[in-house]
Amino acid sequence: MNQDENIVWHSQTVSREQKQQHKGHKPVLLWYTGLSGSGKSTIANAVEAKLFELGCHTYLLDGDNVRMGLNKGLTFSDEDRIENIRRISEVAKLFVDAGLIVSTAFISPFKADREQARSIVNEGEFVEVFIDTPLSVCESRDPKGLYKKARAGEIPNFTGISSAFDVPEAPELHVKTAEQSIEQSVEQIIQYLKANKIIK
């Protein structure tokens, strides 16, 4: 007998709709994607702070932080990157089911993985936020010194240098951090959430 045949979905007494009504806003998954050093974590943190100020219920899943626990032991090979994003997608879905505004700040370089994440939440609950910063700008920032190491051959499979990044073709939000301030980027995202009636 297949082990999965012994697993049965257990319905919850409190519905998604009740949780949403209780929180006073719609649940959504803000999926920040972009190169290392593009500003994903910085902007995601700033947006979460603004949402908290507005009384929203939020949670932020950051790439480095998650790799210290849930995804500890995964490498940066293509196979492990895919597993990294699969786990994050499933965790994010649980938070969305709980009625939260969830932010994920991951490079998530592969289009197929981002589409998989989109497919597991309800229509309208996935917002791809492309933090579009030129490689030259990301490399000049290099906050963690990773580009320097990648150029020296010390870090294999480094996105933008020795590993591909599938540029989002039609993101819900296209944020160009080299052309506007953090505050302007945050405002762009908040206005999108208001215009789409996710928050008031």
Residue pairs with C-beta under 8 A, 6 or more apart in sequence:
16 27
16 97
16 99
19 27
19 97
19 98
19 99
20 26
20 27
20 99
22 99
23 56
23 57
23 99
23 100
24 55
24 56
24 200
25 56
25 57
25 101
25 198
25 199
25 200
26 125
26 197
26 198
26 199
27 95
27 96
27 97
27 98
27 99
27 100
27 101
27 102
27 125
28 96
28 101
28 102
28 124
28 125
28 126
28 127
28 193
28 198
29 92
29 93
29 95
29 96
29 102
29 104
29 117
29 121
29 125
29 126
29 127
30 44
30 47
30 101
30 102
30 103
30 104
30 127
30 129
30 189
31 92
31 104
31 108
31 114
31 117
31 118
31 126
31 127
31 128
31 129
32 40
32 41
32 43
32 44
32 103
32 104
32 105
32 106
32 129
32 131
33 40
33 106
33 107
33 108
33 109
33 114
33 128
33 129
33 130
33 131
33 168
33 171
34 40
34 107
34 130
34 131
34 132
34 133
35 107
35 133
35 135
35 138
35 159
35 160
35 165
36 107
36 138
36 144
36 146
36 147
36 158
36 159
36 160
37 133
37 137
37 138
37 139
37 141
37 142
37 143
37 144
37 146
37 147
38 131
38 132
38 133
38 138
38 177
39 131
39 133
39 177
39 182
39 185
40 63
40 105
40 106
40 107
40 131
41 62
41 63
41 64
41 105
42 182
43 129
43 131
43 175
43 177
43 182
43 185
43 186
43 189
44 60
44 62
44 103
44 104
44 105
45 60
46 182
46 183
46 185
46 186
47 103
47 186
47 189
47 190
48 58
48 60
48 103
50 186
50 190
51 58
51 101
51 190
51 199
52 58
54 199
56 101
56 199
57 99
57 100
57 101
58 100
58 101
58 102
58 103
59 95
59 100
59 101
59 102
59 103
60 102
60 103
60 104
60 105
61 88
61 91
61 92
61 95
61 102
61 103
61 104
61 105
61 106
62 105
63 105
63 106
63 107
66 84
66 87
66 88
67 74
67 84
70 87
70 88
70 91
71 83
71 84
71 87
71 88
74 80
74 81
74 83
74 84
76 155
76 156
76 157
76 158
76 163
77 157
78 110
78 157
78 163
81 109
81 110
81 113
81 157
82 110
82 113
84 106
85 106
85 108
85 110
85 113
85 114
85 116
85 117
86 113
86 116
88 104
88 106
88 117
89 113
89 116
89 117
89 120
90 120
92 102
92 104
92 117
92 121
93 120
93 121
95 102
96 102
96 121
96 125
101 193
101 198
101 199
104 117
107 159
107 165
108 114
108 117
109 159
109 163
109 164
109 165
109 166
110 164
110 166
111 166
111 168
111 169
114 128
114 166
114 168
117 126
118 126
118 128
124 196
127 172
127 173
127 192
128 168
128 171
128 172
128 173
129 171
129 172
129 173
129 175
129 189
130 167
130 168
130 171
130 173
130 174
130 175
131 175
131 177
132 174
132 175
132 176
132 177
133 176
133 177
133 178
134 178
135 160
137 177
137 178
138 147
138 160
139 147
142 148
146 155
146 158
147 158
147 160
147 161
149 155
149 158
150 158
150 161
150 162
151 161
156 162
157 163
159 165
168 174
172 192
173 188
173 189
173 192
175 185
175 188
175 189
177 185
180 188
190 199
193 199
194 200
